[in-house]
Amino acid sequence: MYSEYEEWLGVCRGAPDCIATVYFLEEYEISGQEEPEQVEYCIAPDFARITHANGEVLMDVQRDLLAHYDRESKEWRLQSLHAFESKIDSTTAILLARLEELRGARGLPVFEKTGEGPHIVNTPTDRYHLYVEAESFPGELEEVEEEIWVASRELLAWSATYPTYERIVRLYDQMWRDVPIERPDGVVVHTTLRRRPLSRRTSDSQDQWEVEKATIVEVEYRCMPYGFFQLPPEVEARAADEDLGWRPD
């Protein structure tokens, strides 16, 4: 497997207009959903492109750029990556303060390792579990239970890719989760997230839980042209006139 990695990196390094990129195909589903959705992740050092049912996300660390494409409106929304992360960090700090007061303990909830997980995309994993009671809305408490299967960061093949992966996961957690958490080191290849109002704890019905599942079902190692991680030319031209904290080359 390592010889395949080395061959892939060697080919990419020999192509000056390309960059070694890890491709993940993820299947995501939530309670009541008939068919799982597919999400594509292309991750390279300092670059990422995520394609989902409603649009796309482009991350360019070198240019301090985070861009969102809405498929329905066909519009690109551009912002400074650093400014967006700072805003999210502020919100997370508020949520953490509320959670610490509720738990009577300081710090982020941490996953506990519970043993070995199954092989996902031919890769061994470790199984982790988290349970916490948190405030979903003022005065309303909910139970949050999460199990994740984590592969070694070697799944990304190139260590320079891991900081970009970490940044994506961190933004995802802070944007879409009401509970701040600390993940273990490695690549999360499966997640089962269960949540329900605390008032329903006495119910035996599993229907009371809202369940989300996400699983990486495919991994590829590609040499992608740098242009794959760039905005369309007309959007680049518009971005040059906006104050995002960066400028196109």
VEXDREN-2710 file (C-alpha; in Angstrom, 1 decimal):
% VEXDREN-2710
k/r/px/py/pz
1/MET/0.0/0.0/0.0
2/TYR/2.8/2.4/0.8
3/SER/4.4/1.7/-2.6
4/GLU/1.2/2.8/-4.2
5/TYR/1.2/6.0/-2.2
6/GLU/4.8/6.7/-3.2
7/GLU/4.0/6.0/-6.9
8/TRP/1.0/8.3/-6.7
9/LEU/3.0/11.1/-5.0
10/GLY/5.8/10.7/-7.5
11/VAL/3.5/11.0/-10.5
12/CYS/1.9/14.2/-9.0
13/ARG/5.2/15.8/-8.2
14/GLY/6.3/15.2/-11.8
15/ALA/3.2/17.2/-13.0
16/PRO/3.9/20.8/-12.2
17/ASP/0.3/21.9/-12.7
18/CYS/-1.2/19.2/-10.5
19/ILE/-1.4/18.5/-6.8
20/ALA/-1.8/15.2/-4.9
21/THR/-5.4/15.0/-3.8
22/VAL/-7.4/12.5/-1.6
23/TYR/-10.9/11.8/-2.8
24/PHE/-13.6/10.6/-0.4
25/LEU/-17.1/9.6/-1.3
26/GLU/-19.4/9.7/1.7
27/GLU/-23.0/8.5/2.0
28/TYR/-25.1/10.5/4.5
29/GLU/-28.6/9.8/5.8
30/ILE/-30.9/11.1/8.5
31/SER/-34.1/9.6/10.1
32/GLY/-37.0/9.5/7.7
33/GLN/-34.8/10.0/4.6
34/GLU/-35.7/7.5/1.8
35/GLU/-32.3/7.4/0.1
36/PRO/-28.8/8.4/1.4
37/GLU/-27.2/11.5/-0.1
38/GLN/-23.7/11.5/-1.5
39/VAL/-21.0/14.0/-0.6
40/GLU/-17.7/14.2/-2.4
41/TYR/-14.5/15.5/-0.7
42/CYS/-11.4/16.4/-2.6
43/ILE/-8.6/17.3/-0.1
44/ALA/-5.1/18.5/-0.8
45/PRO/-2.5/20.5/1.1
46/ASP/-4.2/24.0/1.6
47/PHE/-7.1/23.2/-0.7
48/ALA/-10.4/21.4/-0.5
49/ARG/-13.5/21.1/-2.7
50/ILE/-16.7/19.5/-1.3
51/THR/-19.6/18.7/-3.5
52/HIS/-23.1/18.0/-2.0
53/ALA/-26.7/17.9/-3.1
54/ASN/-27.2/21.6/-2.6
55/GLY/-24.0/23.0/-4.0
56/GLU/-20.3/23.1/-3.4
57/VAL/-17.7/24.5/-0.9
58/LEU/-14.2/25.6/-1.9
59/MET/-11.4/26.2/0.6
60/ASP/-8.2/27.9/-0.3
61/VAL/-6.0/28.4/2.7
62/GLN/-3.2/30.2/0.8
63/ARG/-5.6/32.9/-0.3
64/ASP/-7.7/33.0/2.9
65/LEU/-10.8/32.1/0.9
66/LEU/-13.9/30.2/1.7
67/ALA/-16.5/30.0/-1.1
68/HIS/-20.0/28.5/-1.1
69/TYR/-21.9/27.7/-4.3
70/ASP/-25.7/27.4/-4.1
71/ARG/-27.0/25.1/-6.8
72/GLU/-30.6/26.5/-6.7
73/SER/-29.7/30.2/-7.1
74/LYS/-26.4/29.5/-9.0
75/GLU/-24.7/32.1/-6.9
76/TRP/-21.2/32.0/-5.3
77/ARG/-20.9/33.5/-1.8
78/LEU/-17.3/34.5/-1.0
79/GLN/-15.7/35.3/2.4
80/SER/-12.4/35.3/4.2
81/LEU/-11.7/31.9/5.7
82/HIS/-9.9/33.5/8.7
83/ALA/-12.8/35.9/9.4
84/PHE/-15.4/33.0/9.1
85/GLU/-13.4/30.8/11.4
86/SER/-13.1/33.6/14.0
87/LYS/-16.8/34.1/13.9
88/ILE/-17.5/30.4/14.4
89/ASP/-14.9/30.3/17.2
90/SER/-16.8/33.1/19.0
91/THR/-20.1/31.2/18.7
92/THR/-18.4/27.9/19.9
93/ALA/-17.0/29.7/23.0
94/ILE/-20.5/30.8/24.0
95/LEU/-21.9/27.2/23.5
96/LEU/-19.0/25.8/25.5
97/ALA/-19.6/28.2/28.4
98/ARG/-23.2/27.1/28.6
99/LEU/-22.3/23.5/28.3
100/GLU/-19.6/23.8/31.1
101/GLU/-22.2/25.4/33.4
102/LEU/-24.7/22.6/32.7
103/ARG/-22.1/19.8/33.1
104/GLY/-20.4/21.4/36.1
105/ALA/-17.1/20.5/34.4
106/ARG/-14.6/22.5/32.3
107/GLY/-13.4/21.6/28.8
108/LEU/-14.8/20.0/25.7
109/PRO/-16.6/16.6/25.9
110/VAL/-14.1/14.0/24.8
111/PHE/-14.7/10.7/22.9
112/GLU/-13.8/7.5/24.8
113/LYS/-12.2/4.6/22.9
114/THR/-14.4/1.5/23.3
115/GLY/-12.4/-1.0/21.2
116/GLU/-11.7/-2.0/17.6
117/GLY/-14.2/-1.0/14.9
118/PRO/-14.9/-2.8/11.6
119/HIS/-12.8/-2.3/8.4
120/ILE/-14.0/0.5/6.3
121/VAL/-12.7/0.9/2.7
122/ASN/-10.3/-1.9/3.6
123/THR/-8.9/0.1/6.5
124/PRO/-8.9/-0.9/10.2
125/THR/-10.6/1.5/12.6
126/ASP/-11.0/2.2/16.3
127/ARG/-14.4/2.7/17.8
128/TYR/-15.1/5.8/20.0
129/HIS/-18.2/6.8/21.9
130/LEU/-19.5/10.1/23.3
131/TYR/-22.6/10.9/25.5
132/VAL/-23.5/14.3/26.7
133/GLU/-26.6/16.2/27.8
134/ALA/-26.7/19.6/26.3
135/GLU/-29.0/22.6/25.8
136/SER/-30.5/22.6/22.3
137/PHE/-32.6/25.8/23.0
138/PRO/-32.7/28.0/26.1
139/GLY/-34.4/25.8/28.8
140/GLU/-34.6/22.7/26.6
141/LEU/-32.2/19.9/27.2
142/GLU/-31.4/17.0/24.8
143/GLU/-29.4/13.8/24.9
144/VAL/-26.6/13.5/22.4
145/GLU/-24.9/10.2/21.7
146/GLU/-22.3/9.7/19.0
147/GLU/-20.3/6.7/17.9
148/ILE/-17.4/7.2/15.4
149/TRP/-15.1/4.8/13.7
150/VAL/-11.6/6.4/13.2
151/ALA/-8.9/5.3/10.8
152/SER/-5.3/6.3/11.1
153/ARG/-4.3/9.5/9.5
154/GLU/-2.2/7.4/7.1
155/LEU/-5.5/7.0/5.1
156/LEU/-4.7/10.4/3.8
157/ALA/-1.4/9.1/2.6
158/TRP/0.4/12.4/2.6
159/SER/0.9/14.1/6.0
160/ALA/0.7/17.6/4.4
161/THR/-3.0/16.9/3.7
162/TYR/-4.0/16.3/7.3
163/PRO/-4.1/19.9/8.5
164/THR/-6.6/20.7/5.7
165/TYR/-8.7/17.7/6.7
166/GLU/-8.6/18.8/10.3
167/ARG/-9.8/22.3/9.3
168/ILE/-12.7/20.9/7.3
169/VAL/-13.9/18.7/10.2
170/ARG/-13.5/21.5/12.7
171/LEU/-15.6/23.9/10.6
172/TYR/-18.2/21.2/10.1
173/ASP/-18.5/20.4/13.8
174/GLN/-18.7/24.1/14.7
175/MET/-21.2/25.0/12.0
176/TRP/-23.7/22.1/12.3
177/ARG/-23.4/20.8/15.9
178/ASP/-24.9/22.5/19.0
179/VAL/-22.5/20.6/21.2
180/PRO/-18.8/21.5/21.0
181/ILE/-16.7/18.3/21.0
182/GLU/-13.0/17.2/20.8
183/ARG/-12.4/14.5/18.3
184/PRO/-9.6/11.9/18.5
185/ASP/-6.6/12.0/16.1
186/GLY/-7.2/10.3/12.8
187/VAL/-9.7/10.2/10.0
188/VAL/-13.4/9.7/10.8
189/VAL/-14.8/7.1/8.3
190/HIS/-18.2/6.5/10.0
191/THR/-20.4/8.5/12.3
192/THR/-23.7/7.6/14.0
193/LEU/-25.2/10.6/15.8
194/ARG/-28.3/10.1/17.9
195/ARG/-30.2/12.9/19.7
196/ARG/-33.5/13.4/21.4
197/PRO/-35.1/15.7/23.9
198/LEU/-34.3/14.8/27.5
199/SER/-38.0/14.8/28.3
200/ARG/-38.4/11.6/26.2
201/ARG/-35.8/9.6/28.1
202/THR/-38.5/7.4/29.7
203/SER/-39.8/6.3/26.3
204/ASP/-38.7/3.0/25.0
205/SER/-39.5/3.8/21.4
206/GLN/-36.4/4.1/19.2
207/ASP/-38.5/6.5/17.0
208/GLN/-37.9/9.2/19.6
209/TRP/-34.3/9.5/18.5
210/GLU/-33.2/11.5/15.5
211/VAL/-30.4/9.5/13.9
212/GLU/-27.8/10.7/11.4
213/LYS/-25.3/8.4/9.8
214/ALA/-22.3/9.2/7.5
215/THR/-19.9/6.6/6.1
216/ILE/-17.0/6.9/3.7
217/VAL/-17.6/4.3/1.0
218/GLU/-14.8/5.1/-1.4
219/VAL/-11.3/6.5/-1.3
220/GLU/-9.1/7.4/-4.2
221/TYR/-5.8/9.1/-4.7
222/ARG/-5.7/11.5/-7.6
223/CYS/-3.5/14.1/-9.3
224/MET/-5.8/17.1/-9.7
225/PRO/-5.0/20.2/-11.7
226/TYR/-4.7/23.3/-9.5
227/GLY/-7.6/24.8/-11.6
228/PHE/-9.9/22.3/-10.0
229/PHE/-9.6/24.2/-6.7
230/GLN/-10.2/27.6/-8.3
231/LEU/-13.3/29.7/-8.8
232/PRO/-14.9/30.1/-12.3
233/PRO/-13.1/33.0/-14.1
234/GLU/-16.1/35.4/-13.8
235/VAL/-16.3/34.8/-10.1
236/GLU/-12.5/35.4/-9.7
237/ALA/-13.0/38.8/-11.5
238/ARG/-15.8/39.7/-9.1
239/ALA/-13.8/38.6/-6.1
240/ALA/-11.0/40.9/-7.0
241/ASP/-13.2/43.9/-6.2
242/GLU/-14.5/42.5/-2.8
243/ASP/-12.7/43.0/0.5
244/LEU/-12.2/39.4/1.6
245/GLY/-8.7/39.8/3.1
246/TRP/-7.2/38.2/0.0
247/ARG/-6.6/39.0/-3.7
248/PRO/-6.5/36.6/-6.7
249/ASP/-3.1/36.2/-8.3
END
